[in-house]
Amino acid sequence: MTPLVLYQLVALALLGIGLFGIIHRRSLVGMLICVELMLNGAGLSIVAAGQLTPASATLAQLSTLLVMGLAAAEATLVLAIILVVAKRFGTEGSQEISDLKG
C-alpha cells in the first residue's frame, strides 16, 4: 500500500468514528468532539491528496489551515451555545433538551 492510501484510510476512519459518535452520543459536548474528529479527518484527506502533485501541496496545506481555523471558530461558538443551553435548561443532554421543547 502506498502512503497516500494509508493516509486516506486513516482520514476515512476518523470520519467514520466521528459520524458514529454524532449518532450515538447523548451529550452536546461529545457531539462537538465528534464533529472536530470529522473535520480533522477532512483536513488529513486534503493534505494527503495534495501530496499527489508538488505544485498543489502548498495549496492543500493552506486549505487545511483554513479548515482548522473554521473548526476553532465553530468550537468556540458551539461551546458558548452549550453554556447558554446548560444554564437555561440545567442539562447538556441532547435528548432532555429535545423532550423539553415538545
N, C-alpha and C positions, 0 to 999 in steps of 0.2 A: 504494500500500500504506500502511496505517496504521502508526504507530509500534508499536502493540501486536503486529501481525503480525510486524514485523521483530524485535522482542524475542523473540517466541515461536520464530521461526526460528533465531535465534542460540542460544537455550536448547536447541532440538532438535539443532542442530549440536554443541553441547558434549556433550549426552547421547550422540549418535552417535559422536563421537570417543572419548569415554570408554569406551563399550561396545566399540568396535573395539580400543582399547588393552588392555582387560581380556582379550579373546580372544587377541590376538596377542603380548602382552608375555610375556617369559620370567622377568624378574626381579620379585621381590616389591615392590621399591621402585617400579618402573614401574607395577605394578598399583595400588599405593596412590595414585600420582599420577592415574591414570585414574579411580579412584573419587572422588577430590577434584574432578576435572573434572565428573563426573556430578552431584555434589552442588551444585556451583556452577551448573550448568545448571538444576537444580531450583529453586534459590533465585532465579535470574533469572526463571524462569517464574512463580513465586509473586508476585514483586514486580510483574511486568508484568500479571498477571491482577488484582492488587489495585488497579491504576490504573483499572479499569473504573468503579468507584464510589468517590467520595471518602471515604465512611464506612469502607470496608474497606482503604483504603491503609495506614493505620497498623497494622492487624492483619496485613496482608501483610508489612510491613517487620519487625514483631516476629517473625513466623513465620520469616522468612528469617534473622534473628539467631539464632533457636533452631537452625535447620539448620546455620548456620555454627559455632555452639558445639558441636553434636554432631559435626560434621566435625573440629573441632580435637581433641576428646576421642578420637574414633576414630583420628585420625592418631597421637596420642601412644601409644595402646595398641598399635596395629599396628606402629609403629616399635620399641617395646620388644620385641614378639614377634619381629620380624625380627632384632633384635640377638641375642636368645637363640638363634634358629634358626641364624644365621650363625656364632655361637660354637660351637654344638654340632656342626653338620654341616660347617662350613667352607665353605659356599656359601650364596648367597641366591637361586639359580635355582629356580624352582618345579618344573621337570622333574627336576632332580637330586634334590631332596628327595622327590619322589614315587617316583623309582626306588629310593631308599634304603629306603623303607617296605616295598616289595613284595619 
